[in-house]
Amino acid sequence: MTVSPAGFTPPPYPFDRLVGLSERAGRLEGGMVDLSVGTPCDPPPGPVVAALAASGAERGYPASIGSAELRRAASGWMARRFGVEVDPGAVAACVGTKEFVASAAWYLRLRTPERDTVLAPAVAYPSYAMGAQLAGCRTVGVPETLGGGLDLDSIGEADAARALVLWVNSPGNPTGTLTDLDRAGAWGRARGVPVLSDECYAEFTWDGPPSSILQAGPEGVLAVHSLSKRSNLAGVRAGFYAGDPELVSYLSEIRKHAGLMVPGPVQAAAAVALDDDDHVVAQRARYRARLDLLAGALEEAGLLVVPRPAGGFYLWVPVPDWARTRGEEEGRGGDWVLAEALADAAGMLVSPGEFFGPDGTGHVRIAVVQPDDRIDLVVGRLRAGGIPGGGGRSPGGR
Ligand SMILES: Cc1ncc(COP(=O)(O)O)c(C=O)c1O
């Protein structure tokens, strides 16, 4: 089959571009420590894994919208965690949330074909923009305010009038900032723009209690949740969306026709996970400790500021002047220079901020998703040698 040159060509997948850095990081004794993709490493609770084998749900087709048990468990969790009452009838399953994020604009465009714009954080998880592209839409990036959180006032009314959807993500990947979700919901309601709130890091909110867009009511909004991060279940693909009954009904009907189904045993396991909060308390403590340990070690090794995130399990580290200058001299982003220095000095594989949009090039993202002994290995290397070119204890420092 020949493909028209004018047709869509998928861009290189961001993490596939890390081969060179991975090879450099792997030269150190003890090997490379992968802090690039935000994929959990810690175990899910035993009863959740047991439910995968014991549900008896493997023979028949599962309900696309999700089993009554899964939807009850999701609604119960939202009541405990956020204090919101969500009718299980306004909850629907998705096959992990990435597919939902990447397909929602396409499906919403079938409903409102005259709208062609996806509004999403300017520095963001790339699937919001990819979803726009797959839907034949343009993306308009919404920057953050200086204090963090989306700068909704920066959205022009002409863009708002064309908007199919506004994506918000709090706590945000990669920046770790929190957005005022009540305000975002009100912004969308005032303009007839559905607001889809990606809340997959809600359990890892560090500054204050977690929040959901549903706390101000379901009208015109959806909260999107994942079991991947909350319960270390990225491998089984389980998530759900909940909120405005009309939006849930429209999307779940289309998704049923499209054959999107969470496997039955996975739905059973997800319900068990959502009914339990203790494992999340333990997971929060792990991430909190790793964030603090690694941030401190990076600062001691010569990076002047390593802000602690308000939420999430990423460090969003500003590129220091020396790396920016070197990048300019070499005709590449300072984020790649810093990522290379971290690979050489500590065997760390991190994500250049460019992966999260052109405005991300002033940072690298470090995911604290390796077991404690691997994080300790990185910390030991940083303490022993610093970051070459980075000041601090580095022999080549300022
Ligand atoms: C902001 C954000 N949304 C959604 C996802 C998708 O998660 P999953 O498809 O595993 O539910 C991720 C995964 O990294 C993410 O960072």
Ligand as a Chemical Component Dictionary entry (heavy atoms), coordinates in Angstrom:
data_LIG
# 
_chem_comp.id                   LIG 
_chem_comp.type                 NON-POLYMER 
_chem_comp.pdbx_formal_charge   0 
_chem_comp.three_letter_code    LIG 
# 
loop_
_chem_comp_atom.comp_id 
_chem_comp_atom.atom_id 
_chem_comp_atom.alt_atom_id 
_chem_comp_atom.type_symbol 
_chem_comp_atom.charge 
_chem_comp_atom.model_Cartn_x 
_chem_comp_atom.model_Cartn_y 
_chem_comp_atom.model_Cartn_z 
_chem_comp_atom.pdbx_ordinal 
LIG C1 C1 C 0 -0.911 13.326 32.764 1  
LIG C2 C2 C 0 -1.122 11.913 32.370 2  
LIG N1 N1 N 0 -2.319 11.547 31.930 3  
LIG C3 C3 C 0 -2.577 10.281 31.562 4  
LIG C4 C4 C 0 -1.592 9.313  31.609 5  
LIG C5 C5 C 0 -1.917 7.940  31.126 6  
LIG O1 O1 O 0 -1.910 6.973  32.093 7  
LIG P1 P1 P 0 -2.617 5.570  31.852 8  
LIG O2 O2 O 0 -2.877 5.426  30.384 9  
LIG O3 O3 O 0 -1.659 4.568  32.320 10 
LIG O4 O4 O 0 -3.900 5.614  32.627 11 
LIG C6 C6 C 0 -0.313 9.657  32.067 12 
LIG C7 C7 C 0 0.756  8.649  32.102 13 
LIG O5 O5 O 0 1.905  8.941  32.271 14 
LIG C8 C8 C 0 -0.082 10.991 32.461 15 
LIG O6 O6 O 0 1.112  11.385 32.923 16 
# 
loop_
_chem_comp_bond.comp_id 
_chem_comp_bond.atom_id_1 
_chem_comp_bond.atom_id_2 
_chem_comp_bond.value_order 
_chem_comp_bond.pdbx_ordinal 
LIG C1 C2 SING 1  
LIG C2 N1 SING 2  
LIG C2 C8 DOUB 3  
LIG N1 C3 DOUB 4  
LIG C3 C4 SING 5  
LIG C4 C5 SING 6  
LIG C4 C6 DOUB 7  
LIG C5 O1 SING 8  
LIG O1 P1 SING 9  
LIG P1 O2 DOUB 10 
LIG P1 O3 SING 11 
LIG P1 O4 SING 12 
LIG C6 C7 SING 13 
LIG C6 C8 SING 14 
LIG C7 O5 DOUB 15 
LIG C8 O6 SING 16 
# 
